[in-house]
């Protein structure tokens, strides 16, 4: 997401929407859907966060939809604000209703996200929920900048997000129906698989996202129709790609992933990794051109998993490796509920990326963090391959 600066205080002096305030109240009547957006905007994306709230007000809530936001901004305002997006009034306009002002907090701290979820789940009773974590994103591998960057604090990694979701009561039969990563580079097999048992569907991007992020007016409009989680996820992907096609903003991706289905993909990847590691002496020369050709993203060590397996199948003449590469393709495609791409630079994007670092130093710098992901602990074969590959 490109940087922007000079952020205004939230809705101060803005004539597009009238800010309404009311005192904090108890839980509202139950609705089919609740939309809860955690906008960690205490950084160079701050004004985009405000614009996204404007987009939400283009549609508003409905009798079938609660909509609420917590936003932390950079600029004149200190602290965070919790807004409820109203239903359209008699004039047809929806409004951001201020529910609560909070003191300055670190939006990259687990306790801050937990506080938002505790508030949102308690106030907005619903049968189904779309929870959005909004910010910069970096997959899994940066030292302290995975998602929800706070320029004056920290950020969340996957283990912290998992812990927060469990503390919020998710797990077993109680899951988030759709978790949205409105952030860059988050739809990795390793990231999505880490949330098994907590989330039904993850929607996010393999590639970086433009600063405008999701088209929230379209997302809320779809939710008015009380869709199933799969239908909603598919429509988010379609609306996202259509929005950037209309703008002429190229090289964007968005996909919806059935989280439980990633276990078969991770298992298949582990078996492929073991086969590659066992044959490395014979096939090592074939891997470099594959690594050069495979679809990669802003972080070049993130590559499209299906495209990688297709290239391995086409270029390595080993029956066992080919069998495992085809199993990866089949299992990964089965986990992808919807995949969208626009632009020649992302033409081989199929919905999920995987870690394939080309440089030994980069691999060693992030190996321990990768090893802590459930994908590596449950299905260690891919890490075994990476260890062997970088030991040559």
Residue pairs with C-beta under 8 A, 6 or more apart in sequence:
1 45
1 48
1 136
1 183
1 184
1 208
1 209
1 210
1 211
1 213
2 210
2 211
3 44
3 45
3 211
4 44
4 45
4 46
4 47
4 48
4 211
5 44
5 47
6 47
6 75
7 41
7 46
7 47
7 50
7 73
7 74
7 75
7 76
8 14
8 47
8 50
8 75
8 76
9 73
9 75
9 76
9 77
10 50
10 53
10 71
10 73
10 77
10 81
11 17
11 19
11 50
11 53
11 96
12 76
12 77
16 54
17 54
17 57
17 93
17 94
17 95
17 96
18 93
18 95
19 95
19 96
19 97
19 98
20 86
20 95
20 96
20 97
20 98
21 97
21 98
22 97
22 98
22 99
24 99
24 100
25 123
26 123
27 122
27 123
27 124
27 125
28 66
28 123
28 124
28 125
29 125
30 125
30 126
30 127
31 63
31 64
31 65
31 66
31 124
31 125
31 126
31 127
32 64
32 65
32 126
32 127
32 128
32 226
33 64
33 65
33 66
33 126
33 127
33 128
33 129
33 130
33 223
33 226
34 65
34 66
34 67
34 68
34 120
34 124
34 125
34 126
34 128
34 129
34 130
35 56
35 65
35 66
35 67
35 68
35 85
35 129
35 130
35 132
35 219
35 220
35 223
36 68
36 69
36 116
36 117
36 120
36 121
36 124
36 129
36 130
36 131
36 132
37 52
37 56
37 68
37 69
37 70
37 131
37 132
37 134
37 182
37 216
38 70
38 107
38 113
38 116
38 117
38 131
38 132
38 133
38 134
38 148
39 49
39 52
39 53
39 69
39 70
39 71
39 72
39 134
39 135
40 72
40 107
40 108
40 133
40 134
40 135
40 148
40 149
40 150
41 48
41 49
41 50
41 71
41 72
41 73
41 74
41 107
41 134
41 135
42 72
42 73
42 74
42 107
42 150
42 151
42 152
42 153
43 74
43 135
43 136
43 149
43 150
43 151
44 74
44 151
45 135
45 136
45 211
46 73
46 74
46 75
48 211
48 212
48 213
49 71
49 73
49 134
50 71
50 73
51 212
52 134
52 213
52 214
52 216
53 69
53 71
53 83
53 85
53 96
55 215
55 216
55 217
56 67
56 69
56 85
56 94
56 96
56 216
56 217
56 220
57 85
57 93
57 94
57 95
57 96
58 94
58 216
58 217
59 94
59 216
59 217
59 218
59 220
59 221
59 224
60 67
60 85
60 86
60 87
60 88
60 93
60 94
60 95
60 220
61 67
61 84
61 85
61 86
61 87
61 94
61 220
62 87
62 223
62 224
63 87
64 223
64 224
64 225
64 226
65 220
65 223
65 224
66 84
66 124
66 125
66 126
67 84
67 85
67 220
68 82
68 83
68 84
68 85
68 99
68 120
68 123
68 124
69 82
69 83
69 85
69 96
70 80
70 81
70 82
70 83
70 102
70 116
70 119
70 120
71 80
71 81
71 83
72 79
72 80
72 105
72 107
72 112
72 150
73 80
74 151
78 103
78 104
79 101
79 102
79 103
79 104
79 105
80 101
80 102
80 104
80 105
80 107
80 112
81 98
81 100
81 101
81 102
82 98
82 99
82 100
82 101
82 102
82 116
82 119
83 96
83 97
83 98
83 99
84 96
84 97
84 99
85 94
85 95
85 96
85 97
85 220
86 94
86 95
86 96
86 97
87 94
88 94
89 95
99 123
100 119
105 112
105 115
105 153
106 112
106 150
106 152
106 153
106 154
107 113
107 135
107 148
107 150
107 153
108 148
108 149
108 150
108 153
108 154
108 155
108 156
109 150
109 153
109 154
109 156
110 156
110 160
110 161
110 163
110 164
113 133
113 148
113 156
113 161
113 164
114 164
114 167
114 168
117 131
117 164
117 165
117 168
118 168
120 131
121 129
121 168
121 169
128 177
128 178
128 229
129 176
129 177
129 178
130 177
130 178
130 179
130 180
130 219
130 223
130 232
131 176
131 178
131 179
131 180
132 179
132 180
132 181
132 182
132 214
133 147
133 148
133 156
133 161
133 179
133 180
133 181
133 182
133 183
134 182
134 183
134 213
135 147
135 148
135 149
135 155
135 182
135 183
136 145
136 147
136 149
136 183
136 184
137 146
137 147
137 181
137 183
137 184
137 185
137 186
137 204
137 205
137 209
138 145
138 146
138 147
138 184
138 185
138 299
139 146
139 185
139 186
139 188
139 190
139 191
139 299
139 302
139 353
139 355
140 146
140 157
140 158
140 188
140 190
140 191
140 355
140 366
140 369
140 370
140 373
141 299
141 301
141 355
141 366
141 369
141 370
144 154
144 155
145 155
146 155
146 156
146 157
146 158
147 155
147 156
147 157
147 161
147 181
147 183
147 186
148 155
148 156
149 155
156 164
157 369
158 191
158 194
158 195
158 373
159 194
159 372
161 195
162 194
162 195
162 198
165 171
165 176
165 195
165 198
165 199
166 198
170 176
170 198
170 199
171 197
171 198
172 197
175 197
175 198
175 199
175 200
176 198
176 199
176 200
177 199
177 200
177 201
177 229
177 232
178 199
178 200
178 201
178 202
178 203
178 229
178 232
178 233
178 236
179 195
179 199
179 201
179 202
179 203
180 202
180 203
180 204
180 214
180 236
181 187
181 202
181 203
181 204
181 205
182 204
182 209
182 213
182 214
183 204
183 205
183 209
184 205
184 207
184 208
184 209
184 298
185 205
185 206
185 207
185 208
185 297
185 298
185 299
185 302
185 353
186 202
186 204
186 205
187 202
187 204
187 205
187 206
187 253
187 255
187 257
187 351
187 352
187 353
188 206
188 302
188 352
188 353
188 354
188 355
189 262
189 265
189 266
189 269
189 305
189 332
189 352
189 353
189 354
189 375
190 266
190 354
190 355
190 370
190 373
190 375
190 376
191 202
191 373
192 202
192 257
192 259
192 262
192 352
193 259
193 262
193 263
193 265
193 266
193 373
193 374
193 375
194 373
194 374
194 375
195 202
195 259
196 259
196 260
196 262
196 263
196 374
197 260
198 259
199 259
200 229
200 258
200 259
200 260
201 229
201 230
201 233
201 256
201 257
201 258
201 259
201 337
202 256
202 257
202 259
203 233
203 236
203 237
203 254
203 255
203 256
203 257
204 254
204 255
204 257
205 252
205 253
205 254
205 255
206 253
206 255
206 297
206 302
206 304
206 346
206 349
206 351
206 352
206 353
207 251
207 252
207 253
207 297
207 298
207 346
207 349
208 297
208 298
209 252
210 244
210 249
210 252
212 243
214 236
214 239
214 240
215 239
215 240
215 243
218 235
218 239
218 243
219 235
219 236
219 239
222 231
222 232
222 235
222 236
222 239
223 232
227 235
230 256
230 258
230 337
233 256
233 337
233 338
234 256
234 337
234 338
236 254
236 256
237 254
237 255
237 256
237 338
237 339
237 340
238 338
238 340
240 252
240 254
240 340
241 252
241 254
241 340
241 341
241 342
244 250
244 252
244 342
245 342
250 342
250 343
250 344
250 345
251 342
251 343
251 344
251 345
251 346
252 341
252 342
252 343
252 346
253 339
253 340
253 341
253 342
253 346
253 349
254 339
254 340
255 336
255 337
255 338
255 339
255 340
255 349
255 351
255 352
256 336
256 337
256 338
256 339
256 351
257 335
257 336
257 337
257 351
257 352
258 335
258 336
258 337
261 331
261 334
261 335
262 335
262 352
262 375
263 378
264 331
264 334
264 335
265 305
265 328
265 331
265 332
265 334
265 335
265 352
266 375
266 378
266 379
267 331
267 378
267 379
268 324
268 327
268 328
268 330
268 331
268 332
269 305
269 328
269 354
269 375
269 379
269 381
269 382
270 379
270 380
270 381
270 382
271 324
271 327
271 381
272 309
272 312
272 321
272 324
272 325
272 327
272 328
272 381
272 382
272 385
273 381
273 382
273 383
273 384
273 385
273 386
274 381
274 384
274 385
275 318
275 320
275 321
275 324
276 283
276 287
276 312
276 321
276 385
276 388
276 389
277 381
277 384
277 385
277 387
277 388
277 389
279 318
279 320
279 321
280 385
280 388
280 389
280 392
282 318
283 316
283 318
283 321
284 392
286 315
286 316
287 389
289 315
290 308
290 311
290 312
290 315
290 316
291 303
291 356
291 358
293 311
294 303
294 304
294 307
294 308
294 311
294 348
294 356
295 303
295 304
295 307
295 308
295 346
295 347
295 348
295 349
296 302
296 303
296 304
297 303
297 346
297 353
300 358
301 355
301 356
301 357
301 358
301 359
301 362
302 353
302 354
302 355
302 356
303 353
303 354
303 356
304 348
304 349
304 350
304 352
304 353
304 354
305 328
305 332
305 350
305 352
305 353
305 354
306 328
306 329
306 332
306 333
306 350
306 351
306 352
307 348
307 349
307 350
308 354
308 356
309 325
309 326
309 328
309 329
309 332
310 325
310 329
312 321
312 322
312 325
313 322
313 325
313 326
313 329
316 322
316 325
332 350
332 351
332 352
333 350
333 351
335 351
335 352
336 350
336 351
336 352
338 351
339 349
339 350
339 351
341 347
341 349
354 382
355 370
355 382
355 386
356 386
357 363
357 366
357 386
357 390
360 390
363 386
363 390
364 390
367 383
367 386
367 387
370 376
370 383
371 377
371 383
375 382
376 382
376 383
